Amino acid sequence: MRAKTVLPAVAMTAVSMVLTLAVVVMWLGTAVPWPVALVVGLGIDGGWLATLAYERRLAAQGDHNRAVTAVGWSFGFLATGVLVAHALTAEESAGAWLAVAWLPIAAKALWLVHAMWERTALTPVALDAIRGIQQEARDEAAVARARLRAEAATEETRLTAVTEAGARVARVQAKTAQTLAGAWSTLETARAGEETGRALTSVTARVTPGVTPRWELPVWGPSEPLAARSLESAPALTDEALDVIVDEIRTSETPALSYREMAARFRAAGHSASEVRLRAAWKRVA
């Protein structure tokens, strides 16, 4: 893995140094003796190579020097400036020389990338540990997603079942209410009718001479269940005691209470008696 970054940097450095030396010799060789031009070119390349070597030494020791880095980039920009100046003054192939003038800067950039790779490089053991941690995290996330999907499906099934059961209960209640409403309407019609009312009142006993009792509709509404203690612990009333209580409640107001009012007050007072016995006592005292 190290060769993937260091080899391109070495190749680019060699090309840029050769190119810089050739340009300096060709460009300055016309103005000064060629040995002088060769010394200038080797000086530029040598200074750049020396600073690069020193930077690599510091990097191997885990150290860094900004002054050395600045000197190295200065030699790189100097080499680039020489190449750009030669390209601008060349009479032929100026574009080609200008196109390769960026090679020194490119070589420095490749060495910078290689240095960053070295600072962030990890051992195979660390990479294996990281891969294991990532795989474990992915496994846990997949299990969590599967659990959430299963819980969501279960909750959806439960809500569907509850909704369907509620709908069935609502339909039964609506049907029952409709049936009760029809029955109540029939009873009310029978009670309000002139002929049926006369027929129904004729089978009831008179409460007072000359007064025909009014036939009452059965009570339809919420009922309160009796406490278990009143059904179990309260002793059963005898017929005589039941007659006395019924008569007292019936005659507690003037005019006398109807059977429905008397029965409501009888049970509200805490007394207990079956509907058959209570109605029989009402007939006896009335």
VENSULRA-V910413 format. One record per pair of residues at least 4 apart in sequence whose ideal C-beta (glycine too) atoms are under 6 Angstrom apart, sorted by the first residue. I is the first residue (numbers start at 0). J is the second residue. D is the distance in whole Angstrom. If there is no record, write none. Layout:
BEGIN
i: (I | I)
j: (J | J)
d: (D | D)
END
This chain:
BEGIN
i: (1 | 2 | 4 | 4 | 5 | 7 | 8 | 8 | 8 | 11 | 11 | 11 | 12 | 14 | 15 | 15 | 15 | 16 | 18 | 19 | 19 | 19 | 20 | 20 | 22 | 22 | 22 | 23 | 23 | 23 | 23 | 24 | 24 | 24 | 24 | 26 | 27 | 27 | 28 | 28 | 31 | 31 | 41 | 43 | 44 | 46 | 47 | 50 | 50 | 50 | 51 | 53 | 54 | 54 | 57 | 57 | 57 | 58 | 75 | 75 | 75 | 78 | 79 | 79 | 79 | 82 | 83 | 85 | 85 | 86 | 86 | 86 | 86 | 89 | 89 | 101 | 121 | 121 | 183 | 186 | 189 | 190 | 192 | 199 | 200 | 200 | 203 | 206 | 206 | 215 | 225 | 225 | 227 | 228 | 229 | 229 | 233 | 236 | 236 | 236 | 241 | 241 | 242 | 242 | 242 | 245 | 245 | 245 | 246 | 248 | 248 | 248 | 249 | 249 | 249 | 250 | 252 | 256 | 256 | 258 | 265 | 272 | 272 | 281)
j: (5 | 6 | 113 | 116 | 113 | 109 | 109 | 110 | 113 | 105 | 106 | 109 | 106 | 102 | 102 | 103 | 106 | 44 | 102 | 43 | 44 | 78 | 40 | 44 | 26 | 82 | 85 | 27 | 36 | 39 | 40 | 28 | 36 | 37 | 40 | 85 | 31 | 36 | 33 | 36 | 35 | 36 | 45 | 78 | 48 | 74 | 74 | 67 | 70 | 71 | 71 | 67 | 67 | 71 | 62 | 63 | 64 | 114 | 103 | 104 | 107 | 103 | 100 | 103 | 104 | 100 | 100 | 89 | 96 | 93 | 96 | 97 | 100 | 93 | 96 | 105 | 125 | 126 | 219 | 216 | 195 | 216 | 196 | 214 | 211 | 214 | 212 | 212 | 285 | 259 | 229 | 230 | 231 | 232 | 233 | 271 | 271 | 240 | 241 | 272 | 272 | 280 | 280 | 283 | 284 | 280 | 281 | 284 | 284 | 261 | 264 | 265 | 255 | 256 | 261 | 255 | 256 | 260 | 261 | 281 | 270 | 276 | 277 | 285)
d: (6 | 5 | 4 | 5 | 5 | 5 | 4 | 5 | 5 | 6 | 4 | 5 | 4 | 6 | 4 | 4 | 5 | 4 | 6 | 6 | 6 | 5 | 4 | 6 | 6 | 6 | 5 | 6 | 6 | 5 | 3 | 5 | 5 | 6 | 6 | 5 | 5 | 4 | 5 | 5 | 4 | 6 | 5 | 6 | 6 | 5 | 4 | 6 | 5 | 4 | 6 | 5 | 6 | 6 | 4 | 6 | 6 | 6 | 5 | 6 | 4 | 4 | 6 | 5 | 5 | 4 | 5 | 6 | 6 | 5 | 4 | 4 | 6 | 5 | 5 | 6 | 4 | 5 | 6 | 6 | 5 | 6 | 6 | 5 | 5 | 5 | 5 | 5 | 6 | 5 | 5 | 6 | 6 | 5 | 5 | 6 | 5 | 5 | 4 | 6 | 6 | 5 | 5 | 6 | 5 | 4 | 6 | 5 | 4 | 5 | 5 | 6 | 5 | 5 | 5 | 6 | 6 | 4 | 5 | 5 | 5 | 5 | 5 | 6)
END
